[in-house]
C-alpha cells in the first residue's frame, strides 16, 4: 500500500492509503474534535464538528475530516476563524439539548460556545448515533435504533431485543456523551420488561 | 424484433397514417384529469361510437400539454384548433361543427386577457408561442401507452443509431459535447458523469432514473414520465449502452400513480418487442429495467439517499466522494440522472450534439422545463431555451400577475432555491445566472409571488418544509433548521429582535458550509435570498411590528370604517370569533380583544362597501362612541 503525503496545519503528514484525514491528523498528534466518531465504527459524518478546511484548485472548501479520504498534496487547516465559528455554532445547537454534558461543556469552553444561545430542547440526545451503530456494527444486535426523521428523529430501544440482550451488555452506555441513552433504556425497561433483571451495571 | 423489423414497422405505421385526416387529441395529464378530462374523453367515445365515426376520425388521449390552467384541453388536427376548458356538454357541438363542418367554436378558444383577442391554433396562444418544446413537445403527439405513436414520431431512431452506428465511447463523447447538464438540480455535466461511470473498473454497473420529484409545485418529471415513458426508457437504454450497464432502475415517487402505470406499461411493451431484455434489436446488447417506488421522503431525491433507499435501507444521504459514478448502488458504479435529463438523450443522439448545443447559453445548453405556478395567470409547464429572461417567462408566457396585483418575486429552484425580485427579472435563466442571483435552477420549480406575499413568511414556509424533510443525520441541517424555523416564526409573529439577524446568518453559514448533503447546504437559501433582496420587510417586522404585505396574521388588525359601514350584518354573522358588535342600522365594530385576525370579515364585506380595513404596524382607530353608531347615511339616502 502506498503512502500518502499531505500537509496539515503546515506540517508534512504521511498516511497510509485509505486513511481519512482525521486518522492521519490524529496519527501525528493533531487534535480535531469529534462527537460521532469511534475508532471501531464506520465513519458517520453526522456531528460535523470535525470539519477542516481543504485547499482545492486555489479555493478553500470545508469537509468533514472523519469521512474525507487522505490524498496526496492535500493542504489542510484544522483551525481557522471560520472553522472555529462553525464549530461554536454546532456546539451551541447541541447545548440546547444537553447543556450539562461534560463532553460538550469541555468543547464549549474551548470554542467559546454559549449554552444558552438557544431555547432548551426537551430531548438530551445529540444524535451522534454511537449507541445505534455500536449495537449494530460491533454487537450485531440492533437493540437500539433511530426512529422517525429530521427534528422528530430519536433513539429508541426495541423492547423485544433489549429485554433479551441489554442487561448483560450495556457496552453502549459509556459511549453516550449526554447520558440520554441510559434514560431511554430505563424508560423502555420500566415500560416493557419491568420484571427483568433489576440489577444495573 | 430486429433493427430491420423495427424500421419496417415504423414505415408501415407512418404509411397507414394520413397526416391530413382529422384527429382529436385530449390532454389526459394529471392536471387535465383533475379538471374533468376523463368525462370529456368518455363523451367523445360515446359520440364517436354513436355516430360510427371512428373509421374517419383519429382520437388520442395524451399526457400533459402544459397549459394546466386551462384544462381540459382538446386539440383538433390537422388544423391544430385548440379548445380550452372543455366540458362533456361541448362534445356534440365539437363533433357537429368542428369535425364535420370545419367550423371553429369561438367560445372555446383562448382569449387574451389584455387584448381580448382570440387564438384559434395552439401555436397562436402566447403561452405556447414563446416556448421551445423540444423535449416536452412529444407529449401532445403521442398516447403514452401507444408504442406505434412513439414510433411514428421517430421514437427509437436514436437507440438504433447508438447501438448500430456508434461505439459506447462515441455516445459518451456525444453527450459530453452537448454539454447537457443534470436537470435534477445539481447541473453537473451528464457526459462527465457518464464517462466516470464508463471508466470505473467493474463488471456490474447500473443506471438509475431519479423520478422522486419532491419540490412543492414542481411536476415536470411527472408529466414527462406520464406523457412519454418510451422517451425516458429510450434515453436510459442509450445511457446503459454507453456506460456498460445491463440493469437499470426507475425510482418513482409513491405519489405518482399515473406515471407508474404508463411507465410499467411501456416497460412491458418494450420487453415484449425486444427493446428491453436480451439482444436488443439484434445488437447483442442486454438491458433490463426494474421499477422501485419511493416511500415519500423528499431527501430521497438526493442521489446518495435515493440509492440507499433503493437498497432497502433508510433513505439518508451518505458523504460524497465516493460519487455514485464510482461507487453507487450496492457499491457498483452507478449513473443516476433525473427524468428530464434522460428524456434529453434521444434528442442529442438523434440530432447530434452540435444541434443541441446551438440552443442555450455559454454554460447551459438546450432547454429547460419549468413548472410555472403561484400568482400567475397561466399556470402550467413551460419549456424554454436556456438564456430566456425571467421577465419573458413571467409575462410573455405566464401572462403576468392576475387580479391587477403587482409582481413581487419569483422563487426558483424548489424549497432550497431563492427568491428573485423585480429588479433582477431581466436575468437570463440558466444554471449559473440563477446561482449568481442567490437562487438556483434546481429541478425547475418557479413560484410567482405578488405584493400580498410576505417574504419573511415565504422564508419561514420553505424552511419549515425543509425542517420537516431533513433526514436528521447531521447537526447543521437538523438543529440549524430547527432554530432558523423557530426564529423566522417568531419574526412573523412580531416577536423578533434585532439580534435575530446575526443568529440567522450564523446558522445559515453553518448549514451551508458544514451540512452533509445538498439539502442542508442549500437549505438556508430561502432565508438568505429573501434577506438579501427584501431586508426592509424583515426590518419592518422586527422594528415596527409591521407586515408590509399585510399577510402575517399576528401582525395584522382589522377594523370597520364607520363612514363606510352600512350595517348589513354580513360580517357580524360570519365572524367565527363573535368579535363583531352591531345590529340592524347600527354601525358594526370589531372588538379587538376578541378578534382572531382570521380575515373573514374582510373577505365577506361586499365590494360596494369595502368597509372592513386591514392594517399592520399602526394602531387601530378607536371605535366611535355608541351614541353615534346609527347609520344616518342610509336614512338620508332614502
Interface residues (C-beta under 8 A of the other chain):
Chain A: X43 X45 X46 X47 X48 X49 X51 X62 X64 X67 X68 X69 X82 X85 X86 X89 X90 X93 X94 X96 X97 X117 X118 X119 X126 X127 X146 X148 X149 X150 X151 X152 X153
Chain B: X297 X299 X314 X318 X319 X321 X467 X468 X469 X470 X471 X472 X473 X474 X475 X476 X478 X479 X480 X481 X482 X483 X486 X503 X506 X507 X509 X510 X513 X514 X515 X516
